[in-house]
Each structure stands twice: as structure tokens, then as C-alpha cells.
Amino acid sequence: MKFYEVEFLKNNQNYTKTIKAENLNTAQAKALSKNWKIIDIKEIQKSNFQRLKDENFILFFKELALLCEVGLSVQEAIRELYLMHSCKIMKKILDNLILAQNLNQAFENANFGLNRAELALIKTAEKTGKISEVFSQISKLREKSLESQKQLKKAFRYPTLVFLSIIGAFLFLMLFVVPNFKDLFENLGASLPFITHVMLEIYNFLDDYGIFCIFLFVIFIVMLILAYKNFHSFAFSCDFLFLKVPLISRLIIYNQNYYFFMVFSLLLKNGISISKAFDLAIIGLENKFLIFQYKKLFSFIDSGLELSQAFKKIDIFDSLVFSMLSVAMKSGRLEVLSEEIAKYYQQKSENLMDRFLIFLEPMMTLFVALLVLFLALGIFLPMWELSSGVNFN
């Protein structure tokens, strides 16, 4: 079986899907059976070369831009980088260029990891001659994208690690400390307070079913991840639910809006038309529901609706954005104001992240205090009963 990438038109919107088929004709037949209006279909070549990590990818284009800026041709610059780093995928690009392939084709056929927006920038640079400038822009674009992803992951990673640490400490105390007191309470034969009964019931449950529950939890998480990666409808539903979570939803929206406007501005500055730049900027988005919203927005613009009015129909933008877009269309400086909108969302994302972390720390402290209080009362109340003669029944 081979894999084919199909670019098609459906409901006046461009989509890209990967399908599995024995050959090109079968892949085309499968696409047509789904009522897809095929724009382009091509086989996805299996690559024996390991793609560069994001940090190395950024460094490669920075070095490539620098070498081209000092007067080397692209082919000479890539040869120098290959000799310096001995990276096989660079050799593949070099071989493609020697075979007289266009620059964007050489990168695409080498499966270098460039998305369609980045390939479009390279294709435009071949016409304008601004090769070193575009290479520098690609490195900055990927660098900002990486920073944006790290910031979003940080918002999830920190509370998750803290929460798991607290749960781990609680389970350790329940499984290795509480049993000692359980034997003591049983030997004393005293009546126990309600909170101690609850604590002992939790211990009994964990002792009997703890491993089974952990196993089920791991299986559940693995199935969720696999379903998210392989089923678009499931991923769409998950991404929609993420946008309903307080604080997290705003972080996602700000992050995705920042990336969209940053790419959109960069594409416009390189002479790409508004409609093409809009379509390419959507590709880099990750949240499936927001991608759907942006594609809906694109259909409004494609039908002739004024840009700022089209944005008002989608409830994921601030009123300031509408004003800036209206001014941009009147002044003809859409690429400049799009960059300002990107900076605006970047600032909002950073401010929200700071407030989120400030809010999170006392909440986690309170959670720890409640767990400690629960264990302390569960263990020490029976002892106080014995020493004071109090009956909790």
C-alpha cells in the first residue's frame, strides 16, 4: 500500500487529506467516490532521511541565509553546510539541485519538513531574487512558531506536573503510611470518626484495585492519543471542548491568532495575494475547530465580503482587530497592520500566561493543604479520641 496526498475542493474550500491506496488510479477513484473535486494528487515518498529537529532546522536556515548574503549561490551554500554538518537530508537537497530542480521542488522532494506556506515563500523568492531574506524569514517564522508552541505547552505542562506530583505523594502516603495506622486502629478496637473511615476505605480500594485502575488509566490515555491522531472528527470534538475550558481556551485562541497573523503578514510582505496568503496561513494552525472557523472566514472573504466585516462573523477576535483591519484596508497597509495584530495577540498571550501562573500557585498550595489536612485528621482524630475519651459515634 502507498500513501497519497490529495488536495481537493469541497464546499468552495480547499482541503488536504492523506489516503492509502495500491496505486495512483485507485487513490484517484477513492477521492472521486467521496465527491472530492481533485486539485492535485501525489504520492508521499517514504524518506530514509531523518528530518532535522526544530532547533537544527532554524539554525540551518540562519546559516543558509548568512552564506547566501555574503555572495554564495544556494547550491554552494548548501554544499558548505553539508560538509560542515554531514547531514544526509542536506545531501538530498543538493542532489535535487544538481538535477536542475527548482529550489522549492528540491526542498519538497527531499521531505525537508517545510509546510506549504514556507515553500510558497521560497517559490516567491526565486522570482524576486530575495533568497537570503526569505531564508532568514523562514528561520524567524519557525523560531516564533516554536516559541509559541513552547509557551502553550508550558501552560499545560506546569499544572499537570504539579497535579501529578501531588497525586503521587498522596498515593504514596495512602499505600505506605496509612496501613501502619490501620493495624493500630484495628488492634485498639476503638470507634473511628467518619473521616478516618473514608481514609481507610480509600486505602482498601487502592490496595485492591490500584494497579488495575492505573492500567486502565494508561490504556485510556493511549487510546485517546491514538484516536486524536487518527480520527479527524474525534480530534475536532476534542479541540472544540478545549475551547470551552476557562483560561485554557483564551490561551489557545490568542496563540493560534498570533501565529496566523504573523504568517499572513510575512506572506503579504513577499508579494503573495491576500486570498493565497490567507489560505497558506491557515495551514500552520493546530486547533481543528479554529481551522474550521478560519476556513469559514476565508469563504466569506472569497464570496466578496469586506475583510473587517468577514472577521466580525467569527467570534474569536477582539473588537480592536476589526478596527485595525478596517484601517488596513483603507490605507493599503494590510501587511504592516497584520504584523501589529500578531504582536497584539502575542502580548495578550504572554500576559494571560503570567496571570494564569500567578493564579495557579495559590490554588495548588490550597489543594496540597486540603490533602494534608485530610490525612492528618484521618490519622490523628482517633488518637485524640483515645486520649480525651471523646466518642465520635
Sine and cosine of phi, psi and omega as CSV:
sin_phi,cos_phi,sin_psi,cos_psi,sin_omega,cos_omega
0.00,0.00,0.62,-0.78,0.04,-1.00
-0.90,-0.44,0.31,-0.95,0.02,-1.00
-0.93,-0.36,0.68,-0.73,-0.01,-1.00
-0.80,-0.60,0.67,-0.75,0.08,-1.00
-0.99,-0.12,0.85,-0.53,-0.06,-1.00
-0.93,-0.38,0.84,-0.54,0.14,-0.99
-0.98,-0.21,0.82,-0.57,-0.12,-0.99
-0.59,-0.81,0.22,-0.98,-0.01,-1.00
-0.93,-0.36,0.78,-0.63,0.03,-1.00
-0.58,-0.82,0.81,-0.59,-0.05,-1.00
0.81,0.59,0.66,0.75,0.03,-1.00
0.89,0.46,0.41,0.91,0.04,-1.00
-0.78,-0.63,0.59,-0.81,0.03,-1.00
-0.99,0.11,0.71,-0.70,0.06,-1.00
-0.74,-0.67,0.40,-0.92,0.10,-1.00
-0.77,-0.64,0.82,-0.57,0.00,-1.00
-0.76,-0.65,0.41,-0.91,0.09,-1.00
-0.95,-0.32,0.79,-0.61,0.03,-1.00
-0.82,-0.58,0.42,-0.91,-0.03,-1.00
-0.96,-0.28,0.77,-0.64,-0.02,-1.00
-0.42,-0.91,0.27,-0.96,-0.03,-1.00
-0.96,0.27,-0.57,0.82,0.01,-1.00
-0.45,-0.89,-0.01,-1.00,-0.08,-1.00
-0.90,0.43,-0.65,0.76,-0.01,-1.00
-0.89,0.45,-0.67,0.75,0.02,-1.00
-0.91,0.42,-0.65,0.76,0.03,-1.00
-0.89,0.46,-0.66,0.75,0.02,-1.00
-0.91,0.41,-0.65,0.76,0.01,-1.00
-0.90,0.43,-0.65,0.76,0.03,-1.00
-0.89,0.46,-0.66,0.75,-0.01,-1.00
-0.91,0.41,-0.67,0.74,0.00,-1.00
-0.92,0.38,-0.54,0.84,0.02,-1.00
-0.91,0.41,-0.36,0.93,0.04,-1.00
-1.00,-0.04,0.15,0.99,-0.01,-1.00
0.89,0.45,0.57,0.82,0.06,-1.00
-1.00,0.03,0.72,-0.69,0.13,-0.99
-1.00,0.03,0.98,-0.19,-0.16,-0.99
-0.94,0.33,0.79,-0.61,0.11,-0.99
-1.00,-0.10,-0.71,0.70,-0.01,-1.00
-0.43,-0.90,0.57,-0.82,0.06,-1.00
-0.61,-0.79,0.75,-0.66,-0.02,-1.00
-0.52,-0.86,0.47,-0.88,0.01,-1.00
-0.97,0.24,0.66,-0.75,0.08,-1.00
-1.00,0.05,0.93,-0.37,-0.04,-1.00
-0.97,0.25,0.72,-0.69,0.08,-1.00
-0.96,0.28,0.76,-0.65,-0.04,-1.00
-0.98,-0.22,0.72,-0.70,0.08,-1.00
-1.00,0.00,0.04,1.00,-0.06,-1.00
-0.97,-0.24,0.68,-0.74,0.04,-1.00
-0.98,0.19,0.78,-0.63,0.01,-1.00
-0.93,0.37,0.42,-0.91,0.03,-1.00
-0.95,0.32,0.58,-0.82,0.14,-0.99
-0.92,0.38,0.36,-0.93,-0.08,-1.00
-0.82,0.57,-0.69,0.73,-0.01,-1.00
-0.89,0.46,-0.67,0.75,0.03,-1.00
-0.94,0.33,-0.57,0.82,0.07,-1.00
-0.86,0.51,-0.74,0.67,0.00,-1.00
-0.89,0.46,-0.71,0.71,0.00,-1.00
-0.89,0.46,-0.64,0.77,0.00,-1.00
-0.86,0.52,-0.74,0.67,-0.05,-1.00
-0.96,0.29,-0.49,0.87,0.10,-0.99
-0.91,0.42,-0.72,0.69,0.01,-1.00
-0.92,0.39,-0.63,0.77,0.01,-1.00
-0.90,0.45,-0.67,0.74,0.03,-1.00
-0.89,0.46,-0.66,0.75,-0.02,-1.00
-0.91,0.41,-0.69,0.73,-0.01,-1.00
-0.92,0.39,-0.63,0.78,0.03,-1.00
-0.93,0.36,-0.55,0.83,-0.02,-1.00
-0.93,0.38,-0.51,0.86,-0.01,-1.00
-1.00,0.07,0.06,1.00,0.14,-0.99
0.90,-0.43,-0.09,1.00,0.02,-1.00
-0.97,0.23,0.54,-0.84,0.13,-0.99
-0.95,0.31,0.28,-0.96,-0.01,-1.00
-0.86,0.50,-0.67,0.74,-0.02,-1.00
-0.89,0.45,-0.69,0.73,0.02,-1.00
-0.91,0.41,-0.64,0.77,-0.02,-1.00
-0.91,0.42,-0.68,0.73,0.01,-1.00
-0.92,0.38,-0.58,0.81,0.06,-1.00
-0.89,0.46,-0.68,0.73,0.02,-1.00
-0.89,0.46,-0.66,0.75,0.00,-1.00
-0.93,0.37,-0.58,0.81,0.05,-1.00
-0.91,0.42,-0.68,0.73,0.03,-1.00
-0.91,0.42,-0.51,0.86,-0.03,-1.00
-0.97,0.22,-0.66,0.75,-0.13,-0.99
-0.96,-0.29,-0.27,0.96,-0.02,-1.00
0.79,0.61,0.71,0.70,-0.02,-1.00
-0.99,-0.13,0.83,-0.56,-0.10,-0.99
-0.89,0.45,-0.57,0.82,-0.04,-1.00
-0.93,0.36,-0.47,0.88,0.11,-0.99
-0.93,0.38,-0.61,0.79,0.05,-1.00
-0.90,0.44,-0.59,0.81,0.02,-1.00
-0.90,0.43,-0.67,0.74,0.05,-1.00
-0.89,0.46,-0.69,0.73,0.00,-1.00
-0.88,0.48,-0.69,0.73,0.03,-1.00
-0.88,0.47,-0.65,0.76,0.02,-1.00
-0.89,0.45,-0.63,0.77,0.03,-1.00
-0.93,0.37,-0.62,0.79,0.04,-1.00
-0.89,0.45,-0.52,0.86,0.04,-1.00
-0.98,0.18,0.17,0.99,0.08,-1.00
0.95,0.31,0.42,0.91,0.11,-0.99
-0.97,0.25,0.50,-0.87,0.11,-0.99
-0.89,0.45,0.34,-0.94,-0.08,-1.00
-0.88,0.48,-0.72,0.69,-0.01,-1.00
-0.93,0.38,-0.55,0.83,0.06,-1.00
-0.93,0.38,-0.62,0.78,0.00,-1.00
-0.88,0.47,-0.67,0.74,0.04,-1.00
-0.94,0.35,-0.68,0.73,-0.04,-1.00
-0.91,0.41,-0.70,0.71,-0.03,-1.00
-0.94,0.33,-0.32,0.95,0.05,-1.00
-1.00,0.05,-0.03,1.00,-0.05,-1.00
0.79,0.61,0.78,0.63,-0.10,-0.99
-0.97,0.24,-0.25,0.97,0.02,-1.00
0.98,-0.19,0.22,0.98,0.06,-1.00
-0.99,0.17,0.68,-0.74,0.08,-1.00
-1.00,0.08,0.05,-1.00,-0.10,-0.99
-0.90,0.44,-0.57,0.82,0.02,-1.00
-0.91,0.42,-0.68,0.73,0.00,-1.00
-0.93,0.37,-0.62,0.78,0.06,-1.00
-0.91,0.42,-0.60,0.80,0.03,-1.00
-0.90,0.43,-0.60,0.80,0.06,-1.00
-0.89,0.45,-0.68,0.73,0.01,-1.00
-0.91,0.41,-0.66,0.75,0.01,-1.00
-0.89,0.46,-0.66,0.75,0.04,-1.00
-0.91,0.41,-0.63,0.78,-0.01,-1.00
-0.89,0.45,-0.54,0.84,0.03,-1.00
-0.89,0.45,-0.50,0.86,-0.01,-1.00
-0.99,0.10,-0.60,0.80,-0.07,-1.00
-1.00,0.02,-0.35,0.94,-0.03,-1.00
1.00,0.09,0.05,1.00,-0.02,-1.00
-1.00,0.01,0.84,0.54,-0.10,-1.00
-0.91,0.41,-0.80,0.60,-0.06,-1.00
-0.89,0.45,-0.61,0.80,0.01,-1.00
-0.90,0.44,-0.67,0.74,-0.01,-1.00
-0.93,0.36,-0.64,0.77,0.06,-1.00
-0.86,0.51,-0.65,0.76,0.04,-1.00
-0.90,0.43,-0.64,0.77,0.02,-1.00
-0.91,0.41,-0.63,0.78,0.02,-1.00
-0.90,0.44,-0.67,0.75,0.02,-1.00
-0.90,0.43,-0.66,0.75,0.02,-1.00
-0.93,0.38,-0.63,0.78,0.01,-1.00
-0.88,0.47,-0.74,0.68,0.00,-1.00
-0.93,0.37,-0.57,0.82,0.01,-1.00
-0.91,0.42,-0.70,0.72,0.02,-1.00
-0.92,0.38,-0.61,0.79,0.05,-1.00
-0.89,0.46,-0.67,0.74,0.02,-1.00
-0.91,0.42,-0.67,0.74,0.04,-1.00
-0.89,0.46,-0.65,0.76,0.01,-1.00
-0.90,0.44,-0.68,0.73,0.03,-1.00
-0.91,0.42,-0.66,0.75,0.01,-1.00
-0.89,0.45,-0.63,0.78,0.00,-1.00
-0.91,0.42,-0.67,0.74,0.00,-1.00
-0.93,0.38,-0.66,0.75,0.03,-1.00
-0.91,0.42,-0.56,0.83,0.02,-1.00
-0.88,0.48,-0.61,0.79,0.00,-1.00
-0.89,0.45,-0.53,0.85,0.02,-1.00
-1.00,0.01,-0.62,0.79,-0.15,-0.99
-0.92,0.39,-0.72,0.70,-0.09,-1.00
-0.88,0.48,-0.80,0.59,0.02,-1.00
-0.90,0.44,-0.54,0.84,0.01,-1.00
-0.91,0.42,-0.72,0.70,0.01,-1.00
-0.90,0.44,-0.67,0.74,0.01,-1.00
-0.90,0.44,-0.71,0.71,-0.01,-1.00
-0.89,0.46,-0.71,0.71,0.01,-1.00
-0.91,0.42,-0.58,0.81,0.04,-1.00
-0.90,0.43,-0.67,0.74,0.01,-1.00
-0.91,0.42,-0.71,0.71,0.01,-1.00
-0.89,0.45,-0.65,0.76,0.03,-1.00
-0.88,0.48,-0.69,0.72,0.03,-1.00
-0.90,0.43,-0.64,0.77,0.02,-1.00
-0.90,0.44,-0.70,0.72,0.01,-1.00
-0.90,0.43,-0.63,0.78,0.03,-1.00
-0.87,0.49,-0.73,0.69,0.01,-1.00
-0.90,0.43,-0.65,0.76,-0.02,-1.00
-0.92,0.40,-0.62,0.78,-0.11,-0.99
-1.00,0.02,-0.41,0.91,-0.10,-0.99
-0.88,-0.48,-0.28,0.96,0.01,-1.00
-0.96,-0.27,-0.73,0.68,-0.04,-1.00
-0.85,0.52,-0.62,0.78,-0.01,-1.00
-0.82,0.57,-0.58,0.81,0.02,-1.00
-0.89,0.45,-0.66,0.75,0.01,-1.00
-0.97,0.26,-0.49,0.87,0.04,-1.00
-0.88,0.48,-0.72,0.69,0.03,-1.00
-0.87,0.49,-0.64,0.77,0.00,-1.00
-0.90,0.44,-0.70,0.71,-0.02,-1.00
-0.91,0.42,-0.63,0.78,0.00,-1.00
-0.92,0.39,-0.62,0.78,0.01,-1.00
-0.92,0.38,-0.57,0.82,0.00,-1.00
-0.96,0.27,-0.50,0.87,0.01,-1.00
0.92,0.38,0.36,0.93,-0.02,-1.00
-0.99,0.11,0.42,-0.91,0.09,-1.00
-0.94,0.33,0.65,-0.76,-0.12,-0.99
-0.95,-0.32,0.56,-0.83,0.07,-1.00
-0.93,0.38,0.29,-0.96,-0.07,-1.00
-0.86,0.51,-0.69,0.73,-0.06,-1.00
-0.90,0.43,-0.53,0.85,0.05,-1.00
-0.94,0.33,-0.63,0.78,0.07,-1.00
-0.86,0.51,-0.69,0.72,0.01,-1.00
-0.88,0.47,-0.70,0.71,0.00,-1.00
-0.87,0.48,-0.69,0.72,-0.01,-1.00
-0.94,0.35,-0.57,0.82,0.05,-1.00
-0.92,0.40,-0.63,0.78,0.06,-1.00
-0.89,0.45,-0.68,0.73,0.03,-1.00
-0.88,0.48,-0.72,0.70,-0.01,-1.00
-0.87,0.49,-0.65,0.76,0.01,-1.00
-0.91,0.42,-0.72,0.70,0.00,-1.00
-0.91,0.41,-0.61,0.80,0.00,-1.00
-0.92,0.39,-0.60,0.80,-0.04,-1.00
-1.00,0.09,-0.65,0.76,-0.16,-0.99
-0.84,-0.54,0.13,0.99,-0.09,-1.00
-0.85,0.52,-0.77,0.64,-0.02,-1.00
-0.89,0.45,-0.66,0.75,0.01,-1.00
-0.89,0.46,-0.67,0.74,0.00,-1.00
-0.91,0.42,-0.66,0.75,0.03,-1.00
-0.89,0.45,-0.67,0.74,0.02,-1.00
-0.88,0.48,-0.72,0.70,0.02,-1.00
-0.89,0.45,-0.63,0.77,-0.01,-1.00
-0.90,0.44,-0.70,0.71,0.01,-1.00
-0.89,0.45,-0.71,0.71,0.03,-1.00
-0.87,0.50,-0.67,0.74,-0.01,-1.00
-0.88,0.47,-0.71,0.71,0.00,-1.00
-0.90,0.43,-0.69,0.73,0.01,-1.00
-0.88,0.47,-0.68,0.73,0.01,-1.00
-0.91,0.42,-0.62,0.78,0.04,-1.00
-0.88,0.48,-0.71,0.70,-0.02,-1.00
-0.90,0.44,-0.71,0.71,0.00,-1.00
-0.90,0.43,-0.67,0.74,0.01,-1.00
-0.90,0.43,-0.62,0.78,0.00,-1.00
-0.91,0.42,-0.63,0.78,-0.04,-1.00
-0.97,0.23,-0.49,0.87,-0.17,-0.99
-0.95,-0.30,-0.29,0.96,-0.05,-1.00
-0.84,-0.54,0.93,-0.37,-0.08,-1.00
-0.89,0.47,-0.66,0.75,-0.03,-1.00
-0.90,0.45,-0.63,0.78,0.03,-1.00
-0.92,0.38,-0.70,0.71,0.03,-1.00
-0.89,0.46,-0.63,0.77,0.03,-1.00
-0.88,0.48,-0.70,0.71,0.00,-1.00
-0.91,0.42,-0.67,0.74,0.02,-1.00
-0.89,0.45,-0.71,0.71,-0.01,-1.00
-0.91,0.42,-0.57,0.83,0.07,-1.00
-0.91,0.42,-0.67,0.74,0.01,-1.00
-0.92,0.39,-0.59,0.81,0.06,-1.00
-0.85,0.53,-0.56,0.83,-0.03,-1.00
-0.98,0.21,-0.01,1.00,0.08,-1.00
-0.98,-0.20,-0.10,1.00,-0.01,-1.00
-1.00,0.09,0.82,-0.57,0.01,-1.00
-0.82,0.57,0.55,-0.84,0.00,-1.00
0.93,0.37,-0.82,0.58,0.00,-1.00
-0.87,0.49,-0.65,0.76,-0.01,-1.00
-0.88,0.48,-0.69,0.73,0.00,-1.00
-0.92,0.38,-0.61,0.79,0.06,-1.00
-0.87,0.50,-0.70,0.72,0.00,-1.00
-0.90,0.44,-0.73,0.68,-0.04,-1.00
-0.89,0.45,-0.72,0.69,0.01,-1.00
-0.88,0.47,-0.68,0.73,-0.02,-1.00
-0.89,0.45,-0.72,0.69,-0.04,-1.00
-0.94,0.33,-0.63,0.77,0.05,-1.00
-0.90,0.43,-0.63,0.78,0.05,-1.00
-0.86,0.50,-0.74,0.67,-0.04,-1.00
-0.90,0.43,-0.68,0.73,-0.03,-1.00
-0.86,0.51,-0.79,0.61,-0.07,-1.00
-0.93,0.37,-0.51,0.86,0.05,-1.00
-0.90,0.43,-0.74,0.67,0.01,-1.00
-0.93,0.37,-0.68,0.73,0.00,-1.00
-0.84,0.54,-0.71,0.70,0.01,-1.00
-0.89,0.45,-0.70,0.72,-0.04,-1.00
-0.90,0.44,-0.66,0.75,0.01,-1.00
-0.92,0.40,-0.66,0.75,0.02,-1.00
-0.90,0.44,-0.63,0.77,0.01,-1.00
-0.89,0.45,-0.41,0.91,0.00,-1.00
-0.99,-0.11,0.28,0.96,0.14,-0.99
1.00,0.10,0.20,0.98,0.03,-1.00
-0.99,0.15,0.64,-0.77,-0.06,-1.00
-0.89,0.46,0.36,-0.93,-0.05,-1.00
-0.86,0.51,-0.73,0.68,-0.05,-1.00
-0.91,0.42,-0.67,0.75,0.00,-1.00
-0.93,0.37,-0.67,0.74,0.02,-1.00
-0.90,0.45,-0.64,0.77,0.01,-1.00
-0.89,0.46,-0.72,0.69,-0.01,-1.00
-0.89,0.46,-0.67,0.74,-0.02,-1.00
-0.95,0.32,-0.58,0.82,-0.02,-1.00
-0.92,0.39,-0.47,0.88,0.01,-1.00
-0.92,0.40,-0.50,0.87,-0.11,-0.99
-0.85,0.53,-0.59,0.81,-0.07,-1.00
-0.97,0.23,-0.14,0.99,-0.01,-1.00
-0.95,0.31,0.46,-0.89,-0.08,-1.00
-0.92,-0.38,-0.57,0.82,-0.02,-1.00
-0.96,0.28,0.88,-0.48,-0.10,-0.99
-0.89,0.46,-0.62,0.78,-0.01,-1.00
-0.93,0.38,-0.65,0.76,0.03,-1.00
-0.93,0.38,-0.56,0.83,0.09,-1.00
-0.87,0.49,-0.69,0.72,0.04,-1.00
-0.87,0.49,-0.67,0.74,0.00,-1.00
-0.91,0.41,-0.66,0.75,0.02,-1.00
-0.92,0.38,-0.60,0.80,0.04,-1.00
-0.93,0.38,-0.58,0.81,0.09,-1.00
-0.90,0.44,-0.66,0.75,0.05,-1.00
-0.88,0.48,-0.66,0.75,0.02,-1.00
-0.89,0.47,-0.61,0.79,0.01,-1.00
-0.92,0.40,-0.57,0.82,0.06,-1.00
-0.90,0.44,-0.70,0.71,-0.01,-1.00
-0.92,0.40,-0.65,0.76,-0.02,-1.00
-0.91,0.42,-0.46,0.89,0.01,-1.00
-0.99,0.14,-0.04,1.00,0.09,-1.00
0.96,-0.29,0.04,1.00,-0.01,-1.00
-0.95,0.31,0.64,-0.77,0.01,-1.00
-0.87,0.49,0.58,-0.81,-0.18,-0.98
-0.83,0.56,-0.78,0.62,-0.04,-1.00
-0.91,0.42,-0.56,0.83,0.04,-1.00
-0.94,0.35,-0.61,0.79,0.03,-1.00
-0.90,0.43,-0.65,0.76,0.01,-1.00
-0.90,0.43,-0.52,0.86,0.00,-1.00
-0.92,0.38,-0.38,0.93,-0.01,-1.00
-0.97,0.22,-0.22,0.98,-0.01,-1.00
-0.93,-0.37,0.86,-0.51,-0.15,-0.99
-1.00,0.06,0.83,0.55,0.05,-1.00
-0.72,-0.69,0.21,0.98,-0.05,-1.00
-0.83,-0.56,0.42,-0.91,0.04,-1.00
-0.99,0.11,0.37,-0.93,-0.01,-1.00
-0.89,0.46,-0.52,0.86,0.03,-1.00
-0.87,0.49,-0.57,0.82,0.01,-1.00
-0.90,0.43,-0.65,0.76,0.01,-1.00
-0.88,0.47,-0.68,0.73,0.00,-1.00
-0.90,0.43,-0.69,0.72,-0.02,-1.00
-0.91,0.41,-0.63,0.78,0.02,-1.00
-0.93,0.38,-0.62,0.79,0.03,-1.00
-0.89,0.45,-0.69,0.72,0.05,-1.00
-0.90,0.43,-0.64,0.77,-0.02,-1.00
-0.88,0.47,-0.67,0.74,-0.02,-1.00
-0.94,0.35,-0.55,0.83,0.00,-1.00
-0.97,0.26,-0.59,0.81,-0.06,-1.00
-1.00,0.01,-0.23,0.97,-0.04,-1.00
0.95,0.30,0.41,0.91,-0.02,-1.00
-0.87,-0.49,0.74,0.67,-0.06,-1.00
-0.89,0.47,-0.63,0.78,-0.04,-1.00
-0.91,0.42,-0.58,0.81,-0.01,-1.00
-0.95,0.31,-0.74,0.68,-0.03,-1.00
-0.95,0.31,-0.45,0.89,0.10,-1.00
-0.90,0.43,-0.62,0.78,0.06,-1.00
-0.91,0.42,-0.62,0.79,0.03,-1.00
-0.92,0.39,-0.60,0.80,0.06,-1.00
-0.90,0.43,-0.64,0.77,0.04,-1.00
-0.87,0.48,-0.70,0.71,0.03,-1.00
-0.90,0.44,-0.59,0.81,0.02,-1.00
-0.88,0.47,-0.72,0.70,0.00,-1.00
-0.95,0.32,-0.53,0.85,0.07,-1.00
-0.89,0.45,-0.69,0.73,0.01,-1.00
-0.91,0.42,-0.66,0.75,0.01,-1.00
-0.90,0.43,-0.62,0.78,0.02,-1.00
-0.90,0.43,-0.70,0.72,0.00,-1.00
-0.91,0.41,-0.66,0.75,0.02,-1.00
-0.90,0.43,-0.67,0.74,0.01,-1.00
-0.92,0.40,-0.61,0.79,0.04,-1.00
-0.88,0.48,-0.70,0.72,0.02,-1.00
-0.88,0.47,-0.70,0.71,0.01,-1.00
-0.91,0.41,-0.60,0.80,0.00,-1.00
-0.89,0.45,-0.70,0.71,-0.01,-1.00
-0.93,0.36,-0.59,0.81,0.06,-1.00
-0.90,0.43,-0.64,0.77,0.02,-1.00
-0.95,0.32,-0.56,0.83,-0.10,-0.99
-0.94,0.35,-0.66,0.75,-0.09,-1.00
-0.85,0.53,-0.77,0.64,0.04,-1.00
-0.92,0.40,-0.52,0.86,0.03,-1.00
-0.91,0.41,-0.67,0.74,0.04,-1.00
-0.92,0.38,-0.60,0.80,0.05,-1.00
-0.89,0.45,-0.67,0.74,0.04,-1.00
-0.89,0.45,-0.65,0.76,0.01,-1.00
-0.89,0.45,-0.69,0.72,0.04,-1.00
-0.88,0.47,-0.68,0.73,-0.01,-1.00
-0.88,0.48,-0.64,0.77,0.00,-1.00
-0.91,0.41,-0.65,0.76,0.03,-1.00
-0.91,0.41,-0.67,0.74,0.03,-1.00
-0.90,0.44,-0.67,0.74,0.02,-1.00
-0.89,0.46,-0.67,0.75,0.02,-1.00
-0.87,0.50,-0.74,0.67,-0.01,-1.00
-0.92,0.39,-0.65,0.76,-0.02,-1.00
-0.90,0.44,-0.71,0.70,0.01,-1.00
-0.92,0.40,-0.65,0.76,0.00,-1.00
-0.88,0.47,-0.56,0.83,-0.05,-1.00
-1.00,0.04,-0.67,0.74,-0.17,-0.98
-1.00,-0.02,-0.38,0.93,0.02,-1.00
-0.86,0.51,-0.70,0.72,0.04,-1.00
-0.88,0.47,-0.57,0.82,0.02,-1.00
-0.93,0.38,-0.64,0.77,0.06,-1.00
-0.90,0.43,-0.56,0.83,0.04,-1.00
-0.88,0.47,-0.71,0.71,-0.03,-1.00
-0.91,0.41,-0.62,0.78,-0.07,-1.00
-0.98,0.21,-0.45,0.89,-0.05,-1.00
-0.95,-0.31,-0.17,0.99,-0.01,-1.00
0.97,0.24,0.33,0.95,0.00,-1.00
-0.98,0.17,0.64,-0.77,0.04,-1.00
-0.96,-0.30,0.84,-0.54,-0.07,-1.00
-1.00,0.04,-0.12,0.99,0.00,-1.00
-0.99,0.16,0.00,0.00,0.00,0.00
